[in-house]
Amino acid sequence: MNTLVTGGTGFLGRRLVERLLAQGRQVTVLGRTPAPDFVTRGVTFIRASLDDAPAVAAACAGITTVFHTAARVGVWGRYDDFYRTNVLGTRALLEGCRRHGVRTFVHTSTPSVVYNGRDLAGADESLPLTTDCPSPYPLTKAIAEREVLAANSPALRTIALRPHLIWGVGDPHLVPRVLARARAGRLRIIGAGRNRVDMVHVENAVDAHLNAEAALHLCHAMRDKAEGAAGRAYFVTNGEPVVLWDWINSLLAALGEPPVTRKIALGAATAIGSVCEAAWRVLPLAGEPPMTRFIAAELAKDHWFDITAARRDLGYAPKVSMAAGTAELVAWYRQQPRPVT
């Protein structure tokens, strides 16, 4: 059974490929960054970006399962760039699946597809997909998720997973950015600092993807029956919401860093974000703005989710706890050389 992993050299994708290889699976990776270590272990590597529709569709030949973890991520950028990768790239992949008879499609979505600007406390999958968000990433991922689920059929079974804030040893985004900003004195508590968030350890996220594939295989076995996980989306977290700023400060303390104590009101942060967005659009400036309206909301509001459906339908059970994952992460960081400031 040949398996295609898009974004297989990314944080989640690489861990997924490692797990598939450990199972003795034949793996093909579609990505932009070569992976010589994978190739030496028998992985077929196709160097292509998601906006290369012919290459994306052709990569599906001879594939049984597609894990679509690749995406354009970020809180800032041109909508068209996000749309081309996240929507048109996913569309090309689905077309390739239909053309080449792929049976199973596991799509990595994001909880931000249900962004509504409000606190999300114990939110479940009944929330509607966003159509109004100040960031192009959630908007385009929502469109892609909708198309993935609409593509579900007896021939091609599809599912969407919404892992929230994937972290762990090797994370290139979440924790490194927090540490860099804290060490530079540029991190501020937005709002009251009591908002709760969910995260998911990368190994738990991989488990969820493999469980989703197994659930879709079961749907194939059930043939045309309506029961099962196919055509549905699922939140995936550790199931242990934490007070965000308490968790960040405990991590900083364990690494010998001073805590974040300075605060800024949500209204003020939102206003600053609006000004930054305008400046980056008009001038334009390189990189991402230091604050956006979306970042302000994400750092100040509750974002934790009910994972009952994933437990029930996918047999998902988080194995790496927040405490164990944090301890592992701290031990790893303590072994790394302290960056020069």
N, C-alpha and C positions, 0 to 999 in steps of 0.2 A: 504494500500500500504506500504509494508515493504521496508525500505531504508537502504543500507549498506554504512557506511562511513569508509574508511580506514584512519588511522591516525587521528581518531576522538578525541584523547586527545591532539593533537598538537594545535598550535595557530589558524590557519585557521580552522582545522577540528572541534575543540571545539566550535568555534563561529557558524559554520554551523550546528552542532548538536543542539545547543541551539535554533537556528532559526527553525529547523525542528520540535523540540519538541513543540515550541510555536504554530506551525501550526497543532498540534495534530497528527503528523506523528508517525508511529511505526519505531523505529530506532535500527539498529544493528551496533555496533562499532567493528572494527578489529584493534587491536593495541597491543603494548608490555607493556604499562603502565596501570595498573588497574585504573578504574575510579569509585570508590564507589558512588560518588555523582550522576553519571549518572544511575547506577544500581538501586539506590533507587527511581529514577524517571521513571523506567520502561524500560530503555535501556538494550538491550541484549549485553553483552560484550564478545567477543571472543579474548582470549589472544593468539596471534600468531604473528610471524614476517612474512614479505613478502617473505622471502626465504624458508618458509615452504609451498611448493606448494600444498600438499594435503589439508592442513587446509585452505589455501586461496581459493582454488576452492570450498571446501565444504561450506564455508561461504556464497556463492552465492545462496544456496538453499532457495527458497521461497522469493527471493528478486526481486523487480521490477526495482529499480534504484540503481546504484552504483556511489558514489562520491569517486573517487580515489585520495585522497589528500596526502597519505603517500609516502615518498621517502627517500632515503639516500641523505642528503644534505651536502654541504661543498665544500671547494675549494681545499682540499688536501686529499689524501688517495690512497689506492690500487685500480686500475681500476677494478679488479675482484670483489672487495667488492661492488662497485657502480653498476656494471653490474648485480650481483646476485640479488640485491634488486630492482633496478630501471627497469631493462629489464626483468629478469626472473620472478620477482614478478608480474609485470604488465602482462606478458604473461600468468602466472597461473591464474590471475584474469579474463582475457579475456576468457580463456578456461572454467573457472567455469561459466561465464556468458552464454556461448554457451551451456554448458551441462545442466544448470538449467533454461534456458529460460528467463534470464534477458533481459529486453527490452531497457534499457537506461543506458548509461555509460558516465559519465562526468569526464574527466581526467584533473588533475591539472598539467600542464606542466610549462614551464618557458621561458621568453624571451631569456635566454642565449642559447636556442637551435639554434638560428640564429647567434651566435657569429662568427665574421669573423676578429676580431682584428682591425676593423676600427670604426670610429664614426658612430653611428646609430642615425640620426636626422630625426624624422618623419617617421621612417621605418614602413612598412606595411607587411602584411602576404605573399607578393610575394617573400620575401627573402628565399633562400634555407636553409635547415637544415644544421647545421655544421657537418663537418667530420674531422675538424682539429682544436683542441682546447687544450691548455695546462692544462686543468682541466678535470677530468673524469666525473664530474657532468653534464655539458652540453652535453658531448658526449653520455652518457648513457640515459639522458632524451630525446635527439633527437631520439635515436633508439626507445625508448618506445613510444614517440608521433607518430612516423611513423607507428608503429604496431597498435596503438589504432585507428588511422584514417583508416588504411587499413582494420580493422576489421568491419568497418561500413557496415551494410546490412539492408534489410527490417525487419529482425527479431531483430537485435541488433543495435540500433542507437548510434553512438559514436560522441564525440566532445572533443576538447582539448582547454583548456584555459591557457593563458600565463600571469598570474598576475606578475607585476614587483615590487619587494621590498615591500612586504606586511608589514604594520606597524600599530601602534595604541596602546592603553592601553593594557598591557599584552604581548606585543611583547617580546619574549625571546632572540631575535637574533640581529636585525639591530640596534636599538637605544641603547640597553644596551652595545653592543660592542663598539659603537662610544663613549659613555660616559666613559666607562672603560678605553679606550685607551687615550682619551683626559685628563682624570683626572690623568693618569699615565705619562702624557707628552710624549706619544708614537705615537700621531697622527700627520701626516704630510700631507700637501696638495701636491698631485701628479700632476705635470704638471703646467699649468698656473692657474688652479683653477677657470676657467670660464665654465667648462663643465656643460651641462644641463642633468638632469635625470628625469625620471618619477618614481613615487611611486604610490601605491594604498592602501587606507585605508582598514583595514580588513573587515569592514562592507560592503564596496563597492565590495570587492572581493566575499563575501558571496552572495550579490545580483547577481553578474555575474554568479555564479554557479547555483543559483535557476532559473535565466533567461535561462541559457543554458538547464537545464532540461526541462523547459516549451517549449523551441524551439524544443527539440527532441520529446516531446510528439506531437507537431504539425506535425512533420515529419512523425510520425506513422499514424496520422490521414490522411495525404496525401497519404499514402500507398506507391506505387512504384514510385511516381513522383520524379524527380531529384532536384526540388527546395528545399530550406531550408538550415539549418545550419549543418545538419548531415555530418560527414566526413570531417569537416573543423576545423582549428585552429584559435584562436582569441587572440589578445593582449588585456589585461585588465589593465588599469591604472586609475589614477584620472583625466587624461586629462589636467593636469596642470604642465607641466615640470618646474622644479625649477633649479636654479644654485646650484649645490650640496653643495659647500663649503659655500655659503651664507646661505643656509638653516641650515646646521650644526652649523654654528657660531651663527645664530639667536637663535637656540635652546639652545646652550650653554649659551648665554647671558641671556636668560630667566630663566635659572636655576642657575645663579650666577657663571658660570664657565668662565675662560678666553678663548678668541678666539684662534683658530688654525691659526697661522701666518707663521710658518716655512714651507718651500717648498722644494721639491726635484724634479728634472727633471724626466720626464717619462723614458728617456733612462737609467738614473741611477737607478731608481726604478726597471726597468725591469732587469737590470744586477744584482742587489741585489737579486731579486726574483729568478733568475737562480741559483745563488750561494746557496741560502737557499734551493731550491728544491734539488740540488745535495747533500747538507749536510744531509738533512732529509732522502734521499734515501739511502745514503751510510752508515751512522753511525749505525742504523737509530735513529732519535730522536723522542721523544713522542710529541703528539699534532700536531698542524698545524704550518707551518713556519710563521714567522711574516710578510713575504712578499713573494708573488709568481708573476709570470708573468701575470697570470689571474687577480689577485687583482690589480696590477699596472694598467692594461688596464681598469678595471672596475671603478677605482677611478679617472682616468684622462680623459676618453673619454665621448662623448655624448652618452646617452642611453635613448632616448625618442621615443614614438611610436604613430602611427596613430591608433586611436580606432574607426574610422568610421565604420568599418565592424561590430564591436560588438554593436555599437549603432543601426545600421541598421537591422542586422539579429537577435539580441538577445533582442533588446529594452533596452539595458544597458544604464543607466544614473547615473553617480556618484552622490550620495546624500550627502556624507560627504566631504566637501571641504578640501583642504590642510590647510587653515587658521583655520577652525573649529576643524579639527583633531589635529592640532598642539597645539591649545589652550587647548583642552581637555587633551592632553598628558602632557603638562607643568603643568597643575593644578594637575594631578595625581602624577607626580614626586615630586612636592613641598610638597606633603603630606607624602612622603616616608622618612624614616630615612636616613640621609646622611651616605654612607658607610665609615667605618673606613679605613684610609690609613696608 
